[in-house]
């Protein structure tokens, strides 16, 4: 990952977790967020936003973006969300 400057984003639906992993030559950075049943991720590289879907009623979509100036390492933070109530399945 360090050679390409990428961040790997992983969800575990039944463990209720979203993880982001990256590394440089000397250290691996891991951040995580507890979220109910994460089941879809889309990344908009132009705007640097991550869209995350939680599929339990109410269904919820989160927007995450890299936080700047909070710490020395860059982390994803939720900046918005909206709900889709009702049963869709």
Phi and psi restraints in degrees (range 20) as a CNS / XPLOR table:
assign (resid 1 and name C) (resid 2 and name N)
       (resid 2 and name CA) (resid 2 and name C) 1.0 -62.6 20.0 2
assign (resid 2 and name N) (resid 2 and name CA)
       (resid 2 and name C) (resid 3 and name N) 1.0 -37.8 20.0 2
assign (resid 2 and name C) (resid 3 and name N)
       (resid 3 and name CA) (resid 3 and name C) 1.0 -65.9 20.0 2
assign (resid 3 and name N) (resid 3 and name CA)
       (resid 3 and name C) (resid 4 and name N) 1.0 -27.1 20.0 2
assign (resid 3 and name C) (resid 4 and name N)
       (resid 4 and name CA) (resid 4 and name C) 1.0 -103.7 20.0 2
assign (resid 4 and name N) (resid 4 and name CA)
       (resid 4 and name C) (resid 5 and name N) 1.0 -9.8 20.0 2
assign (resid 4 and name C) (resid 5 and name N)
       (resid 5 and name CA) (resid 5 and name C) 1.0 64.9 20.0 2
assign (resid 5 and name N) (resid 5 and name CA)
       (resid 5 and name C) (resid 6 and name N) 1.0 39.5 20.0 2
assign (resid 5 and name C) (resid 6 and name N)
       (resid 6 and name CA) (resid 6 and name C) 1.0 -108.9 20.0 2
assign (resid 6 and name N) (resid 6 and name CA)
       (resid 6 and name C) (resid 7 and name N) 1.0 162.3 20.0 2
assign (resid 6 and name C) (resid 7 and name N)
       (resid 7 and name CA) (resid 7 and name C) 1.0 -119.9 20.0 2
assign (resid 7 and name N) (resid 7 and name CA)
       (resid 7 and name C) (resid 8 and name N) 1.0 129.8 20.0 2
assign (resid 7 and name C) (resid 8 and name N)
       (resid 8 and name CA) (resid 8 and name C) 1.0 -92.7 20.0 2
assign (resid 8 and name N) (resid 8 and name CA)
       (resid 8 and name C) (resid 9 and name N) 1.0 125.3 20.0 2
assign (resid 8 and name C) (resid 9 and name N)
       (resid 9 and name CA) (resid 9 and name C) 1.0 -109.0 20.0 2
assign (resid 9 and name N) (resid 9 and name CA)
       (resid 9 and name C) (resid 10 and name N) 1.0 126.5 20.0 2
assign (resid 9 and name C) (resid 10 and name N)
       (resid 10 and name CA) (resid 10 and name C) 1.0 -127.5 20.0 2
assign (resid 10 and name N) (resid 10 and name CA)
       (resid 10 and name C) (resid 11 and name N) 1.0 137.8 20.0 2
assign (resid 10 and name C) (resid 11 and name N)
       (resid 11 and name CA) (resid 11 and name C) 1.0 -120.3 20.0 2
assign (resid 11 and name N) (resid 11 and name CA)
       (resid 11 and name C) (resid 12 and name N) 1.0 149.0 20.0 2
assign (resid 11 and name C) (resid 12 and name N)
       (resid 12 and name CA) (resid 12 and name C) 1.0 -128.1 20.0 2
assign (resid 12 and name N) (resid 12 and name CA)
       (resid 12 and name C) (resid 13 and name N) 1.0 105.0 20.0 2
assign (resid 12 and name C) (resid 13 and name N)
       (resid 13 and name CA) (resid 13 and name C) 1.0 -60.2 20.0 2
assign (resid 13 and name N) (resid 13 and name CA)
       (resid 13 and name C) (resid 14 and name N) 1.0 -50.4 20.0 2
assign (resid 13 and name C) (resid 14 and name N)
       (resid 14 and name CA) (resid 14 and name C) 1.0 -85.1 20.0 2
assign (resid 14 and name N) (resid 14 and name CA)
       (resid 14 and name C) (resid 15 and name N) 1.0 -9.7 20.0 2
assign (resid 14 and name C) (resid 15 and name N)
       (resid 15 and name CA) (resid 15 and name C) 1.0 -94.1 20.0 2
assign (resid 15 and name N) (resid 15 and name CA)
       (resid 15 and name C) (resid 16 and name N) 1.0 -5.0 20.0 2
assign (resid 15 and name C) (resid 16 and name N)
       (resid 16 and name CA) (resid 16 and name C) 1.0 58.4 20.0 2
assign (resid 16 and name N) (resid 16 and name CA)
       (resid 16 and name C) (resid 17 and name N) 1.0 52.4 20.0 2
assign (resid 16 and name C) (resid 17 and name N)
       (resid 17 and name CA) (resid 17 and name C) 1.0 -145.1 20.0 2
assign (resid 17 and name N) (resid 17 and name CA)
       (resid 17 and name C) (resid 18 and name N) 1.0 145.6 20.0 2
assign (resid 17 and name C) (resid 18 and name N)
       (resid 18 and name CA) (resid 18 and name C) 1.0 -118.2 20.0 2
assign (resid 18 and name N) (resid 18 and name CA)
       (resid 18 and name C) (resid 19 and name N) 1.0 130.1 20.0 2
assign (resid 18 and name C) (resid 19 and name N)
       (resid 19 and name CA) (resid 19 and name C) 1.0 -125.6 20.0 2
assign (resid 19 and name N) (resid 19 and name CA)
       (resid 19 and name C) (resid 20 and name N) 1.0 146.5 20.0 2
assign (resid 19 and name C) (resid 20 and name N)
       (resid 20 and name CA) (resid 20 and name C) 1.0 -125.1 20.0 2
assign (resid 20 and name N) (resid 20 and name CA)
       (resid 20 and name C) (resid 21 and name N) 1.0 129.8 20.0 2
assign (resid 20 and name C) (resid 21 and name N)
       (resid 21 and name CA) (resid 21 and name C) 1.0 -127.1 20.0 2
assign (resid 21 and name N) (resid 21 and name CA)
       (resid 21 and name C) (resid 22 and name N) 1.0 134.3 20.0 2
assign (resid 21 and name C) (resid 22 and name N)
       (resid 22 and name CA) (resid 22 and name C) 1.0 -146.8 20.0 2
assign (resid 22 and name N) (resid 22 and name CA)
       (resid 22 and name C) (resid 23 and name N) 1.0 170.8 20.0 2
assign (resid 22 and name C) (resid 23 and name N)
       (resid 23 and name CA) (resid 23 and name C) 1.0 -152.7 20.0 2
assign (resid 23 and name N) (resid 23 and name CA)
       (resid 23 and name C) (resid 24 and name N) 1.0 157.7 20.0 2
assign (resid 23 and name C) (resid 24 and name N)
       (resid 24 and name CA) (resid 24 and name C) 1.0 -117.2 20.0 2
assign (resid 24 and name N) (resid 24 and name CA)
       (resid 24 and name C) (resid 25 and name N) 1.0 -169.1 20.0 2
assign (resid 24 and name C) (resid 25 and name N)
       (resid 25 and name CA) (resid 25 and name C) 1.0 -66.6 20.0 2
assign (resid 25 and name N) (resid 25 and name CA)
       (resid 25 and name C) (resid 26 and name N) 1.0 -22.0 20.0 2
assign (resid 25 and name C) (resid 26 and name N)
       (resid 26 and name CA) (resid 26 and name C) 1.0 -115.4 20.0 2
assign (resid 26 and name N) (resid 26 and name CA)
       (resid 26 and name C) (resid 27 and name N) 1.0 -13.4 20.0 2
assign (resid 26 and name C) (resid 27 and name N)
       (resid 27 and name CA) (resid 27 and name C) 1.0 -150.2 20.0 2
assign (resid 27 and name N) (resid 27 and name CA)
       (resid 27 and name C) (resid 28 and name N) 1.0 145.3 20.0 2
assign (resid 27 and name C) (resid 28 and name N)
       (resid 28 and name CA) (resid 28 and name C) 1.0 -99.9 20.0 2
assign (resid 28 and name N) (resid 28 and name CA)
       (resid 28 and name C) (resid 29 and name N) 1.0 130.5 20.0 2
assign (resid 28 and name C) (resid 29 and name N)
       (resid 29 and name CA) (resid 29 and name C) 1.0 -107.0 20.0 2
assign (resid 29 and name N) (resid 29 and name CA)
       (resid 29 and name C) (resid 30 and name N) 1.0 128.3 20.0 2
assign (resid 29 and name C) (resid 30 and name N)
       (resid 30 and name CA) (resid 30 and name C) 1.0 -129.9 20.0 2
assign (resid 30 and name N) (resid 30 and name CA)
       (resid 30 and name C) (resid 31 and name N) 1.0 128.9 20.0 2
assign (resid 30 and name C) (resid 31 and name N)
       (resid 31 and name CA) (resid 31 and name C) 1.0 -127.6 20.0 2
assign (resid 31 and name N) (resid 31 and name CA)
       (resid 31 and name C) (resid 32 and name N) 1.0 156.6 20.0 2
assign (resid 31 and name C) (resid 32 and name N)
       (resid 32 and name CA) (resid 32 and name C) 1.0 -148.4 20.0 2
assign (resid 32 and name N) (resid 32 and name CA)
       (resid 32 and name C) (resid 33 and name N) 1.0 161.5 20.0 2
assign (resid 32 and name C) (resid 33 and name N)
       (resid 33 and name CA) (resid 33 and name C) 1.0 -144.6 20.0 2
assign (resid 33 and name N) (resid 33 and name CA)
       (resid 33 and name C) (resid 34 and name N) 1.0 130.7 20.0 2
assign (resid 33 and name C) (resid 34 and name N)
       (resid 34 and name CA) (resid 34 and name C) 1.0 -77.8 20.0 2
assign (resid 34 and name N) (resid 34 and name CA)
       (resid 34 and name C) (resid 35 and name N) 1.0 132.0 20.0 2
assign (resid 34 and name C) (resid 35 and name N)
       (resid 35 and name CA) (resid 35 and name C) 1.0 -152.0 20.0 2
assign (resid 35 and name N) (resid 35 and name CA)
       (resid 35 and name C) (resid 36 and name N) 1.0 137.6 20.0 2
assign (resid 35 and name C) (resid 36 and name N)
       (resid 36 and name CA) (resid 36 and name C) 1.0 -71.5 20.0 2
assign (resid 36 and name N) (resid 36 and name CA)
       (resid 36 and name C) (resid 37 and name N) 1.0 121.1 20.0 2
assign (resid 36 and name C) (resid 37 and name N)
       (resid 37 and name CA) (resid 37 and name C) 1.0 47.4 20.0 2
assign (resid 37 and name N) (resid 37 and name CA)
       (resid 37 and name C) (resid 38 and name N) 1.0 60.7 20.0 2
assign (resid 37 and name C) (resid 38 and name N)
       (resid 38 and name CA) (resid 38 and name C) 1.0 -66.8 20.0 2
assign (resid 38 and name N) (resid 38 and name CA)
       (resid 38 and name C) (resid 39 and name N) 1.0 131.9 20.0 2
assign (resid 38 and name C) (resid 39 and name N)
       (resid 39 and name CA) (resid 39 and name C) 1.0 -138.3 20.0 2
assign (resid 39 and name N) (resid 39 and name CA)
       (resid 39 and name C) (resid 40 and name N) 1.0 5.6 20.0 2
assign (resid 39 and name C) (resid 40 and name N)
       (resid 40 and name CA) (resid 40 and name C) 1.0 -162.3 20.0 2
assign (resid 40 and name N) (resid 40 and name CA)
       (resid 40 and name C) (resid 41 and name N) 1.0 142.3 20.0 2
assign (resid 40 and name C) (resid 41 and name N)
       (resid 41 and name CA) (resid 41 and name C) 1.0 -134.3 20.0 2
assign (resid 41 and name N) (resid 41 and name CA)
       (resid 41 and name C) (resid 42 and name N) 1.0 138.8 20.0 2
assign (resid 41 and name C) (resid 42 and name N)
       (resid 42 and name CA) (resid 42 and name C) 1.0 -137.0 20.0 2
assign (resid 42 and name N) (resid 42 and name CA)
       (resid 42 and name C) (resid 43 and name N) 1.0 139.1 20.0 2
assign (resid 42 and name C) (resid 43 and name N)
       (resid 43 and name CA) (resid 43 and name C) 1.0 -117.5 20.0 2
assign (resid 43 and name N) (resid 43 and name CA)
       (resid 43 and name C) (resid 44 and name N) 1.0 128.4 20.0 2
assign (resid 43 and name C) (resid 44 and name N)
       (resid 44 and name CA) (resid 44 and name C) 1.0 -102.4 20.0 2
assign (resid 44 and name N) (resid 44 and name CA)
       (resid 44 and name C) (resid 45 and name N) 1.0 99.0 20.0 2
assign (resid 44 and name C) (resid 45 and name N)
       (resid 45 and name CA) (resid 45 and name C) 1.0 -70.3 20.0 2
assign (resid 45 and name N) (resid 45 and name CA)
       (resid 45 and name C) (resid 46 and name N) 1.0 -26.5 20.0 2
assign (resid 45 and name C) (resid 46 and name N)
       (resid 46 and name CA) (resid 46 and name C) 1.0 -65.6 20.0 2
assign (resid 46 and name N) (resid 46 and name CA)
       (resid 46 and name C) (resid 47 and name N) 1.0 -46.0 20.0 2
assign (resid 46 and name C) (resid 47 and name N)
       (resid 47 and name CA) (resid 47 and name C) 1.0 -94.9 20.0 2
assign (resid 47 and name N) (resid 47 and name CA)
       (resid 47 and name C) (resid 48 and name N) 1.0 -4.4 20.0 2
assign (resid 47 and name C) (resid 48 and name N)
       (resid 48 and name CA) (resid 48 and name C) 1.0 63.5 20.0 2
assign (resid 48 and name N) (resid 48 and name CA)
       (resid 48 and name C) (resid 49 and name N) 1.0 39.1 20.0 2
assign (resid 48 and name C) (resid 49 and name N)
       (resid 49 and name CA) (resid 49 and name C) 1.0 -114.3 20.0 2
assign (resid 49 and name N) (resid 49 and name CA)
       (resid 49 and name C) (resid 50 and name N) 1.0 149.1 20.0 2
assign (resid 49 and name C) (resid 50 and name N)
       (resid 50 and name CA) (resid 50 and name C) 1.0 -118.0 20.0 2
assign (resid 50 and name N) (resid 50 and name CA)
       (resid 50 and name C) (resid 51 and name N) 1.0 128.4 20.0 2
assign (resid 50 and name C) (resid 51 and name N)
       (resid 51 and name CA) (resid 51 and name C) 1.0 -104.5 20.0 2
assign (resid 51 and name N) (resid 51 and name CA)
       (resid 51 and name C) (resid 52 and name N) 1.0 131.0 20.0 2
assign (resid 51 and name C) (resid 52 and name N)
       (resid 52 and name CA) (resid 52 and name C) 1.0 -129.4 20.0 2
assign (resid 52 and name N) (resid 52 and name CA)
       (resid 52 and name C) (resid 53 and name N) 1.0 134.3 20.0 2
assign (resid 52 and name C) (resid 53 and name N)
       (resid 53 and name CA) (resid 53 and name C) 1.0 -111.1 20.0 2
assign (resid 53 and name N) (resid 53 and name CA)
       (resid 53 and name C) (resid 54 and name N) 1.0 133.7 20.0 2
assign (resid 53 and name C) (resid 54 and name N)
       (resid 54 and name CA) (resid 54 and name C) 1.0 -113.0 20.0 2
assign (resid 54 and name N) (resid 54 and name CA)
       (resid 54 and name C) (resid 55 and name N) 1.0 119.7 20.0 2
assign (resid 54 and name C) (resid 55 and name N)
       (resid 55 and name CA) (resid 55 and name C) 1.0 -108.1 20.0 2
assign (resid 55 and name N) (resid 55 and name CA)
       (resid 55 and name C) (resid 56 and name N) 1.0 58.9 20.0 2
assign (resid 55 and name C) (resid 56 and name N)
       (resid 56 and name CA) (resid 56 and name C) 1.0 -129.4 20.0 2
assign (resid 56 and name N) (resid 56 and name CA)
       (resid 56 and name C) (resid 57 and name N) 1.0 145.6 20.0 2
assign (resid 56 and name C) (resid 57 and name N)
       (resid 57 and name CA) (resid 57 and name C) 1.0 -65.5 20.0 2
assign (resid 57 and name N) (resid 57 and name CA)
       (resid 57 and name C) (resid 58 and name N) 1.0 125.9 20.0 2
assign (resid 57 and name C) (resid 58 and name N)
       (resid 58 and name CA) (resid 58 and name C) 1.0 -77.8 20.0 2
assign (resid 58 and name N) (resid 58 and name CA)
       (resid 58 and name C) (resid 59 and name N) 1.0 141.7 20.0 2
assign (resid 58 and name C) (resid 59 and name N)
       (resid 59 and name CA) (resid 59 and name C) 1.0 -64.9 20.0 2
assign (resid 59 and name N) (resid 59 and name CA)
       (resid 59 and name C) (resid 60 and name N) 1.0 144.4 20.0 2
assign (resid 59 and name C) (resid 60 and name N)
       (resid 60 and name CA) (resid 60 and name C) 1.0 -139.3 20.0 2
assign (resid 60 and name N) (resid 60 and name CA)
       (resid 60 and name C) (resid 61 and name N) 1.0 140.2 20.0 2
assign (resid 60 and name C) (resid 61 and name N)
       (resid 61 and name CA) (resid 61 and name C) 1.0 -114.1 20.0 2
assign (resid 61 and name N) (resid 61 and name CA)
       (resid 61 and name C) (resid 62 and name N) 1.0 130.4 20.0 2
assign (resid 61 and name C) (resid 62 and name N)
       (resid 62 and name CA) (resid 62 and name C) 1.0 -110.4 20.0 2
assign (resid 62 and name N) (resid 62 and name CA)
       (resid 62 and name C) (resid 63 and name N) 1.0 146.4 20.0 2
assign (resid 62 and name C) (resid 63 and name N)
       (resid 63 and name CA) (resid 63 and name C) 1.0 -113.1 20.0 2
assign (resid 63 and name N) (resid 63 and name CA)
       (resid 63 and name C) (resid 64 and name N) 1.0 128.1 20.0 2
assign (resid 63 and name C) (resid 64 and name N)
       (resid 64 and name CA) (resid 64 and name C) 1.0 -120.0 20.0 2
assign (resid 64 and name N) (resid 64 and name CA)
       (resid 64 and name C) (resid 65 and name N) 1.0 150.6 20.0 2
assign (resid 64 and name C) (resid 65 and name N)
       (resid 65 and name CA) (resid 65 and name C) 1.0 -146.3 20.0 2
assign (resid 65 and name N) (resid 65 and name CA)
       (resid 65 and name C) (resid 66 and name N) 1.0 158.6 20.0 2
assign (resid 65 and name C) (resid 66 and name N)
       (resid 66 and name CA) (resid 66 and name C) 1.0 -65.7 20.0 2
assign (resid 66 and name N) (resid 66 and name CA)
       (resid 66 and name C) (resid 67 and name N) 1.0 131.8 20.0 2
assign (resid 66 and name C) (resid 67 and name N)
       (resid 67 and name CA) (resid 67 and name C) 1.0 -84.2 20.0 2
assign (resid 67 and name N) (resid 67 and name CA)
       (resid 67 and name C) (resid 68 and name N) 1.0 138.3 20.0 2
assign (resid 67 and name C) (resid 68 and name N)
       (resid 68 and name CA) (resid 68 and name C) 1.0 -120.4 20.0 2
assign (resid 68 and name N) (resid 68 and name CA)
       (resid 68 and name C) (resid 69 and name N) 1.0 137.2 20.0 2
assign (resid 68 and name C) (resid 69 and name N)
       (resid 69 and name CA) (resid 69 and name C) 1.0 85.3 20.0 2
assign (resid 69 and name N) (resid 69 and name CA)
       (resid 69 and name C) (resid 70 and name N) 1.0 -2.6 20.0 2
assign (resid 69 and name C) (resid 70 and name N)
       (resid 70 and name CA) (resid 70 and name C) 1.0 -82.3 20.0 2
assign (resid 70 and name N) (resid 70 and name CA)
       (resid 70 and name C) (resid 71 and name N) 1.0 -43.1 20.0 2
assign (resid 70 and name C) (resid 71 and name N)
       (resid 71 and name CA) (resid 71 and name C) 1.0 -145.6 20.0 2
assign (resid 71 and name N) (resid 71 and name CA)
       (resid 71 and name C) (resid 72 and name N) 1.0 177.3 20.0 2
assign (resid 71 and name C) (resid 72 and name N)
       (resid 72 and name CA) (resid 72 and name C) 1.0 -69.7 20.0 2
assign (resid 72 and name N) (resid 72 and name CA)
       (resid 72 and name C) (resid 73 and name N) 1.0 -29.4 20.0 2
assign (resid 72 and name C) (resid 73 and name N)
       (resid 73 and name CA) (resid 73 and name C) 1.0 -99.2 20.0 2
assign (resid 73 and name N) (resid 73 and name CA)
       (resid 73 and name C) (resid 74 and name N) 1.0 153.5 20.0 2
assign (resid 73 and name C) (resid 74 and name N)
       (resid 74 and name CA) (resid 74 and name C) 1.0 -89.3 20.0 2
assign (resid 74 and name N) (resid 74 and name CA)
       (resid 74 and name C) (resid 75 and name N) 1.0 128.8 20.0 2
assign (resid 74 and name C) (resid 75 and name N)
       (resid 75 and name CA) (resid 75 and name C) 1.0 -127.1 20.0 2
assign (resid 75 and name N) (resid 75 and name CA)
       (resid 75 and name C) (resid 76 and name N) 1.0 152.8 20.0 2
assign (resid 75 and name C) (resid 76 and name N)
       (resid 76 and name CA) (resid 76 and name C) 1.0 -84.1 20.0 2
assign (resid 76 and name N) (resid 76 and name CA)
       (resid 76 and name C) (resid 77 and name N) 1.0 135.4 20.0 2
assign (resid 76 and name C) (resid 77 and name N)
       (resid 77 and name CA) (resid 77 and name C) 1.0 -130.9 20.0 2
assign (resid 77 and name N) (resid 77 and name CA)
       (resid 77 and name C) (resid 78 and name N) 1.0 146.4 20.0 2
assign (resid 77 and name C) (resid 78 and name N)
       (resid 78 and name CA) (resid 78 and name C) 1.0 -72.7 20.0 2
assign (resid 78 and name N) (resid 78 and name CA)
       (resid 78 and name C) (resid 79 and name N) 1.0 133.7 20.0 2
assign (resid 78 and name C) (resid 79 and name N)
       (resid 79 and name CA) (resid 79 and name C) 1.0 -118.4 20.0 2
assign (resid 79 and name N) (resid 79 and name CA)
       (resid 79 and name C) (resid 80 and name N) 1.0 -15.9 20.0 2
assign (resid 79 and name C) (resid 80 and name N)
       (resid 80 and name CA) (resid 80 and name C) 1.0 -162.5 20.0 2
assign (resid 80 and name N) (resid 80 and name CA)
       (resid 80 and name C) (resid 81 and name N) 1.0 159.2 20.0 2
assign (resid 80 and name C) (resid 81 and name N)
       (resid 81 and name CA) (resid 81 and name C) 1.0 -157.8 20.0 2
assign (resid 81 and name N) (resid 81 and name CA)
       (resid 81 and name C) (resid 82 and name N) 1.0 157.1 20.0 2
assign (resid 81 and name C) (resid 82 and name N)
       (resid 82 and name CA) (resid 82 and name C) 1.0 -144.8 20.0 2
assign (resid 82 and name N) (resid 82 and name CA)
       (resid 82 and name C) (resid 83 and name N) 1.0 156.7 20.0 2
assign (resid 82 and name C) (resid 83 and name N)
       (resid 83 and name CA) (resid 83 and name C) 1.0 -107.7 20.0 2
assign (resid 83 and name N) (resid 83 and name CA)
       (resid 83 and name C) (resid 84 and name N) 1.0 148.3 20.0 2
assign (resid 83 and name C) (resid 84 and name N)
       (resid 84 and name CA) (resid 84 and name C) 1.0 -124.0 20.0 2
assign (resid 84 and name N) (resid 84 and name CA)
       (resid 84 and name C) (resid 85 and name N) 1.0 88.9 20.0 2
assign (resid 84 and name C) (resid 85 and name N)
       (resid 85 and name CA) (resid 85 and name C) 1.0 -69.6 20.0 2
assign (resid 85 and name N) (resid 85 and name CA)
       (resid 85 and name C) (resid 86 and name N) 1.0 158.2 20.0 2
assign (resid 85 and name C) (resid 86 and name N)
       (resid 86 and name CA) (resid 86 and name C) 1.0 103.0 20.0 2
assign (resid 86 and name N) (resid 86 and name CA)
       (resid 86 and name C) (resid 87 and name N) 1.0 172.2 20.0 2
assign (resid 86 and name C) (resid 87 and name N)
       (resid 87 and name CA) (resid 87 and name C) 1.0 -96.0 20.0 2
assign (resid 87 and name N) (resid 87 and name CA)
       (resid 87 and name C) (resid 88 and name N) 1.0 123.5 20.0 2
assign (resid 87 and name C) (resid 88 and name N)
       (resid 88 and name CA) (resid 88 and name C) 1.0 -109.2 20.0 2
assign (resid 88 and name N) (resid 88 and name CA)
       (resid 88 and name C) (resid 89 and name N) 1.0 3.9 20.0 2
